Amino acid sequence: MAEEEFLPEEQIESGENAMLREAIEALRQGDRVRGRDLLTRLLKSDQKNPVYWVWLSAAVDTNKERLYCLQTALQIDPQNAAAKRGLILLGALPADDSVAPFPLNRPRSWEETLKVSEEPPRPAARRGLANPLVRLALIGAAGLLALAIFYVVFLLAPRQAATYPGGTPFRQPTATLTPTPTSTPLYRTVTPTFLAPTPLAMLLPAPYTPTPLYVVTEHFGQSRDAFNIAKTYLERGQCREAIPLLEQVLTLEPEAADAYYYLGECYRLAGDYRTALTAYERAIALNGSFGPPFLGRAIIYHLLDPDADVISYYDEAIAVDPNFILAYIERGAYLLDRQQWSDALRDLQIAANLNPDSAITYMYMAQAQLALGRREEALASAERANQLDITLLPVYRILGETYYANGRYADTVGVLQLYTLYETGDAQAYFMLGTAYNATGDYPSAIRTLDRSLSLNRHNGPAYSQRGQAYLNLGNPDAAERDFKRALTYNSNDFEASFGLGMAYYTQEHFGDAYLQFESALGRADTDEQRARAIYWEAVCMERLNNTSVANRTWRRLLELPEEAMPAEWRNQAYEQLGVTPTWTPTPRPTRTPTPTPEP
């Protein structure tokens, strides 16, 4: 699909999408609330329709939300001209002459219906259109509608375009530093919690219902009406509106265990944990075979004391209802929180078997698999979670982390740019994004992003090390030296920071200091590859100092390491400096870039 119009006319005019036409008409009339409501309902049923996303960009309130909508439309349909135009005007894409401007002067089908043909004669009922004043008024109204759409969609965007952060070919005067990101934070509530100012996931309800509405009691009369309305509020996340209705149900039916359970859910999601616990306990007392309140009680105990061992309460919830999907998900999340990766993964796989369409389940599975070193499986789970619900913001965090762990740095940049657009307080996400920028060669963006990370967490040693690497690649060894020294104050055993400091000294032509620093880094090396890097640069420093005897000893130390630990050209250089002809011809190959290994 690559229409050059803002919206395909056939989709507007066909009888197959009355809700879309209604949404567009609401936008034309300036009713953005109504338009947004209709479009979000459409997207809930079809999240892969770029037309809905483009129109939603005209209905949302902030430029962040417009940017998200248009980026999503372009991701679904890379040739979507309307999305490209919007992103250019928002400054997220550079100007592109190949993208045609918005065709305001082209007659639209809804304008054509207002035109009056002269032949054949019209029925009496339509003769009013023969009046030129009537025709003029109708054509004027059509023009106003076109201008209104143009204003809503495009003129709300900023006029100044920003530089789009694209990757540049990777230059590597020294190996990219190995980051040590932590695993994605757990989102402990059953209903996903989002911390960004106005995240799109709050605008677009996720298709996964975090709290399935179990009904174990048949309600009648006024009680049934109140209960059904309360469930509707719960489905919308309007817990406080549901509370008085549930209390009304309990006044009429004091033995309704399900009403007590939902009342507990409302208080839990509102943060009133003690009242929620009381409601859960009452539901359990009324019906000991009803699983949800057992799970609610386990979650509350964990929230009240995060360090307490409450696994027995989760076990009890599953024992009462072995097919209770949420119990497996929540117990898996609890086990992840306690770093019991294998046990957590087992529970999450059971949940996935019971419900293969739960994005939350696959998000947690990706965390467990990544912590267990199963990177490819973690990436598959994260991508599955994103496919199931593209509006779930925490999924972008774990997706970026799994791309990063698999060395797909350009993909890491894409998803973490989107994540940090909405989640502006996640220092670790900014750190991973900055590291990915470094790996793709976009060093200015790396510095800006790592500045943001360090403004949120001044004690992140690897972030200083990565920023030092970016400064070094930009030819600023003085700034790099300061950052590498800061990194070493937080972790004196950090090989990458120690090695980077040696490279800063070398760039400053302080070859003696550089040699000593590389020797210090060698004592921190954990792999033959790291040892080869340190020894090679020690030898280079001795050559620059014209200390041939020490240089030759160092070249011999380099040749004692395994061949695969270094580039072939380093070995050739060692043989050349030693005046030795090798008995074999090494196969040239590019310098290896260490694959970052995230630590749980």
Secondary structure, DSSP 4 states (H G I P E B T S, - for coil): ---SSSS-HHHHHSTT-HHHHHHHHHHHTT-HHHHHHHHHHHHHH-TT-HHHHHHHTTTSSSHHHHHHHHHHHHHH-TT-HHHHHHHHHHTSS---TTSPPP-TTSPPHHHHTT----SSPPPGGGGGGGSHHHHHHHHHHHHHHHHHHHIIIIITS-SSPPPP----PPP-SSPPP---PPPPPP--SSS----SSS-HHHHS--SS-SS-----S---HHHHHHHHHHHHHHHHT-HHHHHHHHHHHHHH-TT-HHHHHHHHHHHHHTT-HHHHHHHHHHHHHH-TT-HHHHHHHHHHHHHH-TTS--HHHHHHHHHH-TT-HHHHHHHHHHHHHTT-HHHHHHHHHHHHHH-TT-HHHHHHHHHHHHHTT-HHHHHHHHHHHHHH-TT-HHHHHHHHHHHHHTT-HHHHHHHHHHHHHH-TT-HHHHHHHHHHHHHHT-HHHHHHHHHHHHHH-TT-HHHHHHHHHHHHHTT-HHHHHHHHHHHHHH-TT-HHHHHHHHHHHHHTT-HHHHHHHHHHHHTT--SHHHHHHHHHHHHHHHHHTT-HHHHHHHHHHHHTS-GGGS-HHHHHHHHHHHT---SS-PPP-PPPPPPP----
